[in-house]
Amino acid sequence: MSKALIKHFSKTLIAWHKQSGRSGLPWQDNRDPYAVWVSEIMLQQTQVATVLERYPRFMKRFPTVKKLAAADVDEVLAEWAGLGYYSRARNLHACAQQVVNQFFGRFPSDPLLLEQLKGIGRSTAGAIAAFAFLERAPILDANVKRILARLFAVEGPLQDKAVNDRLWQLASDMLPSESEHMPVYTQALMDFGATWCTSRKPVCIAGEKKCPYLKDCQANLSGQVLSFPQKVVKAKSPEFNCDMVFMRSSDAILLQKRPSKAIWGGLWSLPEAPWKARTSAMESLEINAKELLALALPDEKSGALLKSSSKLIRGEQIKHVFTHRRLWIQIWELNLSKPYEFSGSDLKWVPLRQLGRYGLPQPIKVLLQKLSLARGDDLKN
């Protein structure tokens, strides 16, 4: 381990940020722990360009932790629609209620206490503590892991506990000694990994700019920059088929609330049959209407439902790509002469003009817009 690198790392990075770091982002230079927290959660698994659009809107809708805690979870999910990884939105809501109920509406400054809050891991806790409270707390997101793995040629996949422990120790060792430098240092780490020490085209390879750590980086000195960090080869993403029922009666459609631990957890979607492993692109061309309704609505008498409707019509097929799987959705349309009364609070007839109040999975939201079932404004949050 290079003691010289550890000694000058933070000062060099802060100087780099002054010249080449990002500026003008709406969450930068904000010491409000609530604003910091929302931005950190939103930036997880979401591109900065998307967050630039959605973050100001979310903050306008829920300007304080008390406003967020008091909101209905469906309001939060509706505002989050399209950002993906919806457990983040549910955790935001639950965490806001924890802050209000356990900490009187004020985020604690201690990273260990922050870690006890719903949806806040060690790295996010460190970021909140560093930005909002000037605590000397390390972060270790994907960008920082990549920087440190290259600088010190850390071998082994990031999933290994020993590797992760070493990176955390390095992250702690590299912190600036003065706490007042923590906000700019933490932001600089994020920016350096996101814009210079990138995954596929770092500046040391592109040759467009000169990295300040060229003579220190072990991966660069050995000509193995792209070999770090080491990754486990991922298996091919599995593919699934799913049949969904688009049920309409006059100006209302039937929505079903998804289980909180399922994909799209807590959102309102179309009733669906269980997913099946995809074996052919021609599956779902033919289906028994009674069987489908019994699968999608297992507690209902599908025969009685069919009597009050026209026949089941094969609609659009949608391909939706998740991070770790692909889903082919076959839509089946069913028009009812009058709304059929369903038992259970997870099924609800929703007037078209009220769809914007509900969190909808992105492919279902797009489907409704395509079918012109509501004006675009009706589905915007």
ABEGO torsion letter per residue (X at the ends): XBAAAAAAAAAAAAAAAAAABBBGBAABGBABAAAAAAAAAAABGBBAAAAAAAAAAAAAABABAAAAAABBAAAAAAAABGAEGAAAAAAAAAAAAAAAAAAGGBBBABAAAAAABBGBBAAAAAAAAAAAAGBBBBBBBAAAAAAAAAAAGBBEBAABAAAAAAAAAAAAAABBABAAAAAAAAAAAAAAAAAABBAABBAAAAGABBBAAAAABAAAAAGAAAAOBBBBBBBBBBBBBBBBBBBBBEABBBBBBBBAABBGBGBBBBBBBBBBBBABAABGABBBAAAAAAAABAABBAAAAAAABBBBBBBBBBBBBBAABBBBBBBBBBBBABBBBBBEAABBBBBAAAAAABBBBAAAAAAAAAAGABBAAAABX
